[in-house]
């Protein structure tokens, strides 16, 4: 398989020439090349940094001072199709940022789940995938959900996984403060702080593909109503934000386990993937915090941001 791939992609031999060199049939050469791509022996990548920018992306980039990648969403497409279009674009960008030795921080969520599905299999050396926010609540540990997302990302790069086995939100801020003194938790936090790249979405109320944090049993109806009354538009890594970008004075954030915007901005590249027009207010807030360096967004949501 490797020999066939080397002859085809590096030495630029035709399939007929490879067939003669290896003593196999042309259909066998074709199958070897296909298997080489599927198994990661061969990877074909475009440099997303050099993608020509559309006028819409340029306007957004100028407004928010971020790198913007706009995924064109067909008019009349279902929310599922819209989400997948944006997730596929997000996976391409993320893949261009992951190399040997990269530490990648991943915040679980509906959009990141879809991004993970589109990552190509590209085994690398010494890659670490670390969970950025806890996932448990009063009803479940959250491990199957967050673990599946991390597992899919780690599998793409043959990476080491570092789980964060704490709830998404503690019941008491004092409990969080005590847990943050534990050596096991401090070890995960140290890996998070060493991240070169962070991948996250933006949570928001409503939508036909709802954000997991608002429908997964983390808050009851009374708590959700109270959050809305405080002006909360959504969250980044389960840290709640308002549309104006403020977050520090919100009591719920004293109990949240995700990195705050002040902590997240210390990561070099911070990729936010967002789909669905119901996320417009939350995404505006996220952009105003300054935590996003690279935004992947659907064309419909991009228009709303402007």
N, C-alpha and C positions, 0 to 999 in steps of 0.2 A: 504493500500500500504506500509506504513512504517512498520507495524507489519510483513508483509510477507518478506520484505527486511531484517529486523532485524533477523528474524528466519533463513533466508537462508544464509546471509553473515556473521552474527556475531555468531549465535548459530550453524550454519552449519547443519541445519536440511534438510532432503530431501524434494522434492516437495510433495511426498506422505504424509510425516509427517506433513508438513505445511497445506496441504489440510485437514487432520483430525483435526488439532489443531484449524483452523479457520472455519471449517465447510463449505468449498467451494470445488469446483471441482479442479482437477489438472490443466486443461486448464485455469481456472480463476487465479490460483497461477502464472502460466507462464505469463499471461497478466499483472498481478500486478507487477511482477518483471521487465518486459519490460518497463512498464510505469514508474516505479521507476527510471530506468536508463535514460529514455528519459526526464523526468521532473527535474532531478537533485537531487532527493531524495537520489539516490545512485550515487556516482562517483567512477570510477575505474581509477587510475592513476599509471603510471610508473615513477620512479625517473630518469629523463633524465640525471641527473648528474652522474649516475652510468652506463650509456650505454657504453658497450665496444667500444673503439675507433678503427676505421679502420686505416690501415697504412697511407692512404691518409690524413685522419683527423689529425693524429699525426704529419705528416710532415708539414702540414699547421700551426698547433698549435705551433710547434717549430720555424717556420719561422717568424710568425707574433705575437707570444706571446698572443694568444687569445684562448678561448675555441671554438672548431670547431665541428660542426655536419654536416656530409656530407650525403645528400640524394641521394641514388642511382637512377639514371635516366636511364630507359631502352634505349638501342641503337635504334636509328631510331624513337624515340618517338616525337610527335609533340611538339611545344613550349608550347601549352596549357597544355599538360600532364606533361611536365617538370616543368612548373610553379606550377602546383597543387601538384606535389610530394614534391617540396621544401616548399611550403606554409603549407602543412600538417605537415611536420617535424617542421617548425617554430612554428606552433600553439601548438604542443606538448611541445616544450621547453618553450614557453611563459607561458603556463598553469601551468607548474611546478614551476614558479616563482611568481605567483599571489596568495596571501593569504588574510585573513581578514586584513583590514586596509591598503592594498597596494595602493599607488598612482602610476598609470600607465600612462606614457606619450606616445602618439601615433602620429606619423607623417604620414599623408595621402600619398597614392601613389598606383601604380598598384599592387605591390607585397603585400603590407599591406592589400589591399582590399581582396586578396585571402586568406591571413592568417586569417582574421576575419571570413571568411566562415567556417573554420575548427575548430574554438574554440568550445569546448563542453560547454553545459549549466551547470554552476556550481555556483549557487547563494551563495554569500558571504556577509559578513557584512562590512560596512564602506569602500568599495573600491571606488576610484575616478579614472575616465578616463579623462585625460586632453589632448586637442589638442595642438600639439607642434608647428605647423606652420600655418600661414594664408593660405587661399585657394582662395580668390577672385581675379578677374582680371577685365580688362576693359569691358568684355562681360557678366560676371555673378558674383554672390556673392561667388560662391564656396561652399555655405552652404549645398545644397543638396548632393554634392559629399562627402565632408568631414564629414557631419552630418551622412550620411548613414554608413560610416566606423566606426565612433565613436559609433553610436547607436548599431551596431552589437556587438562590443566589450563590451560595457556597458551592453547590454542585457545578454550576457553570464555570467556576474558576478553580475547582479543586482546592477550595480554601478551607482554612480552619474556622470553625464557628465558635463564637463567644456569646452565650445566652445571658440574659439579664433577668434572673428569676425573682422579680419583685412585682407587686401589683401595679397597674397603670396609675392608680391613685390610692394613697394611704387614707385611712379614715381620720387619722390625726397627724398634724404636722410634726408633733413631737416624736411619733413613731418613725417617720421618715428620717428625722434628724438622728435618731438612735441607729437606724439601719445604715445610714451613710457613714457611720463610724466603724462598721463591721469590716474586717479585712477582706472577706469574700466580695462584698459590694465595692469596696474601694479598689479592688483589683480590676473589676469590670469598668468602673469609672475611669481608671487610668488608661485602659485600652481605648475607651471612647475618646478621651482627650488626645490620643495619638493618631486619630483618624486623619487620613489625607483627603478623603472624599466622604460626603454624607448624602444619602438619598432619602427623600421624604416627600410626602404629599401635603395637602392642606385639607383638614377636616372641616365640615360645615353641616349645618342643620338641613334636613330635607333632601330632596333629590330622588330620582327614581333608582339611582345606585347610591344608597346612603353611606355616609362615613361610618365605619364600624364602631367608633367610640360612642356614637349617639344611639345606636340600636343594639349594641351588644351587651346591655345590662350593666353598664358602668354608672349610669345615672337613672333615677326614676323621674316620673313626669314632673313632680314638684321641683326637683333639682334643675331639670332642663329649663323650666319656666323661670326659675330664679336666675339662671345664667343669662338667659335672654334679657331679663330686666336690668342686668348689669352692663348690657351693651356688648356682650360676647358674640362675636360673629363666627368663630370657629377655633381651630387649634393648629399648631405646628408641633409635631412630636408629642401630642397630648398636653402641650402647654397652651392654655387658652389665651386668645388675643381679641382685641376689639378692632373694628374697621380702621380706626385711626392709628393702629400699631402699638397701642399701650397694652401692657400685660403685668407689670411688676406689682401693681397694687391689688390684683385679684387674689382673694383668699384661696381659691381652689388650686392655684399654682403653687402654694406652699406645700400642697400634698401630692402634686404631680411628680412623676418620676422621669419624664423626658428632659433632655437638656434645654435650658432656658435660651432665649435668643442671645443673651449675653455670653453664654457658653458656646452656643452653636457657631457664632461668628468666628471662633478661633480655628475652625476647620477650613482648610485652604479652598476646596471647591465644594459648594453646597448646591446640590441639584434638587430642584423642586419640580415635580410633575403634577399638573392639575388639569382635570377635565370636568366639564359640567358647569353650566352657567349659574347654578345655585351656589357655587363656590366664589363668586365674584367679590363679595364683601370681605370674606375671610382672606382671599388671596391679596386684596388691596392691603389689608392689615399686615399680612406676612411680608409683603414687599416693603412696607414702610418701616418694619423692624430692622431691615438691612441684612436678614439672615440668608437671603437668596443671592447666589452669584450666577446661577444658570437656571433659567426658567423654560420648561417645556410645557406648552399650553395649546389647547385647541383654538382654531381660528374664531369660533363663536365666543369663547370666553375672552380671547384677546381683544375682540371688538368692544366687549363690555368694559374691560379695564381702561380703555381709552375714552 
